[in-house]
Amino acid sequence: MSLMRALAAVAAIGFFGANSVVPASAQEWPTHALTLVVPWAAGGGTDVMGRIMAPRMAEVLGQQVIVENIAGAGGMIGSSHVVKADPDGYTFVFGSRSDAIDMTLYKRPLYNLQNDLAPVALVADQPTVLVARKDFPADNLKDFIAYLKQNQSTVKLGSAGVGSTGGIDCELFNRLIGVNIGEIPYRGSGPAMQDLIGGHFDYFCTISGSAAAPLQSNLVKGIAVFRHERLPSVPNLATSFEQGVDFEGSTWFGFLVPKATPPAIIKKLHDASVAAMETKSVQDKLAVNGTYVVAPERRSTAYFKTFIDAEIEKNAAPLKAAGVSVE
């Protein structure tokens, strides 16, 4: 009988081959710490969001989730780093609308968002906020636009980097109001915000997660939120629509892994993401930073894939119409 069992075991190995290892490893996963790549500098809105999500995900997964900042090229450097990582679920990226923008903005992007990364879960959304240095000589959107038109040759515009969503929104906003102002790109919204606070440039479009704390501390001047509703985190800041300008801008965020990552591992990482999103303490911390966790019907991996496809197409249209591109 033991000989028959041995022969059966050998036959089973021959039948399943190397594929038999995948379900076992996926079942045991994770066995060591994970790395969450934030493709922007430390201190910005994306970084803050990642560091809010990571500890709760670590509790759910039973392993540490280490946040690593790999900034540059509108988020492409960090995302391309994950594209090249082993497809084992241990390295994943906090992708965003920037990834979708980069597919059109750059003539030769470092990766293909649809082919090289696999979606895990759409996590959150942050509206774009227009902020200025504290002593900027305009307090509302109407006066701000008038000042830009009169002083566009001397006004300085900062951004979180070439290809950043705030940078693109400011470019589109400037084109809407009819001004042409050169951009000073930084390696993330954190460094840019520090220089705005220091008065080194005049204004900045950034995600609400980067703007909320400086606005709450009265370190910068809020001009407008580019959305229909005011931000609960900064309730006194009027929206663009309230101020007579029909302009909306926001950035989505979600987790992605290397394309060949096994579905069972993606499922575990997805479930940990959703568990963190449903944790009240996480939601409360995100809300303080002007972050909206996506609705339950938008959290599936399948939804995120369809959403990414649509976002690439959606963001391509205004970029092409505006003639915005980077070599």
N, C-alpha and C positions, 0 to 999 in steps of 0.2 A: 504493500500500500504506500509506503514511504517513497519507493521508486516512482510510482505513478504520480504522486504529488510533485516530486521533483521535476518529472517530465512536463507536467502541466504548468509548473512555474516557468520553466524554460520556454515553453510554447507561448505563454502569456507575454513574456518579455519580448520575444520575437514578433508577436502580433502588434503590441502597443508601441514598441520602440521608444525612442526618446520622448515621444508625446506623453508617455505615462508619467513623466516627471512633472509636467506642467500642473495637472490638477493637484498633486501632492504639495508642490511648492506654493501654489496659490492658496491652498487650504491653510498652510502654516503661516503665510505672509500676514504681517511683516515680522521678521525675526531680528531686525536691528533698526537703527534710527533712519528717518526719512529726511530728505532735503527739499524744502520748498524754495524754489528760485523766484525771487522778486526782481524783475528786469528793470528796476529803477533804483536810484540812490536811496540810502537810508534816510528816514525822516519824512518822506513824502507820503501822500495819501494811500498809495498802493502798499507801501511798506507797513504803514500803521495797520491797515486792514489785515495784511498777512500775519502780523504779529498778534492780532486779536484772535484770528481763526486758529492759528497753529497750536496753542496750548490745549484747547478743547479737542481738536482732532487727535492730538497725542494721547489724551485720556481715553478716547474711544478706541484708538488703534492699539494702545498698550505699548507704544514706542515713541521716543522723542521725535518731534518734527522741528528741524533746524531751519531757520530762515536765512537764506544767503542772497545778498544783493549783488547782482551782476548787471550793471547799467551800461547804456550806450546804444546809439543808432535807433532811437525811437522804440526801445524795448527789444530790438532784434537780437542783440548780443546775448541777452539772457535766454530768450526763447530758443535761439539756435544752439545754445549750450545744452538745453534739455533735449532737443532733437537728436543730438549726438550721444546722449547718455544711454546706458543699458536699458532696454525696455522691460524693467523688472518692477516698476512702480515706486522705486525708492527715490527717484528724482522726478519732481513735477514742477510745473511753472504756473505762476499766477498771471495768466494771460489776460488781455483786455482788448478793448476796441482798437488800441494802437496796433495790435497784431493784424487786424482786418485792414486798417488804414495802410500799413506798411506794404501790403500786397499790391497796392496801386501807387502809393507815394514813391516808392523806390523802383527805379527801372530794373534793378537786379537785386531783389530781396534775397536774404541769406538762407531762406527756407520757404517751403510752401505750406501755409497754414492748414490747408485742407488735406494735403497728402502726407505731411511729415509729423503732425501731432494729432493725438486722439483726444477728443473731448471727454471730460469726466463730469463736471457739473458747472452750470452757470450759478454764480454766487450772489452778486450784488450789483447795484447801479449807483452812480454818483453824478449829480448834475454839475455842469460847468459854472464856475463863479468868476465874475470879472472883479478884480481887486486892483487897487492902486496904492502907491506909497501914501503914508499917513497924511502928509502935507500937500497932496495933489490938489490943485486949485479948481476942483469940481466935486460936487457932492451927490449928483444924480446923473442918470444916463444921458439926459438931454444936454446938460452942461458939459458932460464928459465928451460927447460926440462933437459939440461945437469947438471945444478946446483942441481936440485932435485935428480937426479940419484946419484950424488956424495955425497949428504948430507942428504939423506932421514931419517937417524937416528936422526938428530937434527932439521930438518925443522919442523915448526909448522903450521898447517892448521886450520883455523877457519871456522865456518859455522853459518848460521842463526838458526840452530837447527837440531836435528835428524829428518830426513824426509823432510827437506827443499829442494826445487828444486835445489838450488845452491849447497847444500851439496851433493845431489845425482849426479849432473853433475860433481862435482869435483872428487867424488869417481870413476865414470865411466872414467873420463879423466885420473886419476892416474893409473887406471888399463890398459888403452890403452897404456900409455907410460911405463908401467912396474915398477911403484913404489908403495910402501905401506906406507902410512903416516897417523898417528892417527889424529882424528878430535877433535877440541875443540868446542863443541856446545854452542851456545848462545841462548837467548830467542827472537831472531829476528835479521834481518840484520842491524837494526839501532845500537844496542849495539855492535854487532860484528864489524861494520865499525868504530865505535869510538875507539875500542881497536886496530884495524889495523892502524888507523891514529896515535895512541899512540905508535905503534911499539911493541905491546905485542905479536903478532904472525906474521907469514911471508906472507901468502897469503890466498886468499878468492875467492870463486866463488859466484857471487850474481847476482840478476836481474839488468838490466840496470837502473831501477828507483832508486835503492840504490847507484849505482856506478857513475851515471852521475855527480851529484853535487861535490862530492869529487875529481873526475877526472878533472872537469872544474876548480876547485880551487887549483889543483896541490897538494892535500893533500895525495894522494896515487899514485902509479905507475900503469898505465894500461899495461897489457901484451897482451891481445887478446880479441876480441869479438867472441863468438862461433856462428857465422852465416856467410852466404855468402856475405852479404853486410855490409858496414860500418854503424855505427850509425851517423845520422845527428847531434845528440847532442854532440858526441865526434868524429868528423870526422878524427882526426889524429891517432886514435887507429886502428891498422890493425886487420883484421879478422884472425881467425885460418886457414882458407883455403888459404888466401894470404900468410901465413907463413908456408905453407906446411903440415898442420895437418888437416886431414878430420874429424873434430869433430864439431857437432852442438848441441846447447842446448838453450831452451827457456821455458818460463812459460806463460800459459794463465790464465786469470782471468774472473770470472763471478759471477753474483748474484744468490743465491739460497735461498729458504724458506722452512719451515717445510712441510713435504709431503702432509698433508691434507688441505693445504691452498686453498681456493676456486679459481677456474680458472679465475673468473672475477677480483679478486684482483691481481692475478699473471699478468693478462693482463695489468692492470693499472700500476703496478710496472715495467713491461717490457717496456711499452710505455714511462714512465718517464726516464728509463735508456737510451733508444734510443734517446730521446730528448736531454739528457745531452751529449751523445756521438756525436750528430750532431751539438752541439754548438761550434762555432769556438774558443771561448775563452777557453773552456775546452780542445779542441783538441790541442791548442797551448801550454797550460800548461803541458799536458801529453807528448807532443813531446819533451819539454825541458828535461824531465826525461827519454827519450829514450823509450817511450811507444807508441805502434802502436794500434790505435783503429781498431777493426776487421771490415772487409768489410760488406756492407749491407746484402749480401746474407748469412752471418753467424750469424745474430742477432736474428733470430726467436727462440722462446722457443723450438719448435720441433727440430730445428737444434742442439741446445745446448744439448738436451737429447741424441741424437744420438752420438754427439761428446764425451760426457762423457763416454758412453759405450765403444767407441773405444779407448779413452785415458787410461782407466783402463787396457785394454788388451795390448795396446801399451807399457805402462810403466812397465807392469809386466814382459815382456820378458827380457829386459836387467838386471832387478833386480834379477830375478831368475838365469839368466846365470852367473851373477857376484857373486851370493851367498850372496847378501846383505839382511839382515833381522834384525828386532828388536823384542824383546820379548813383 
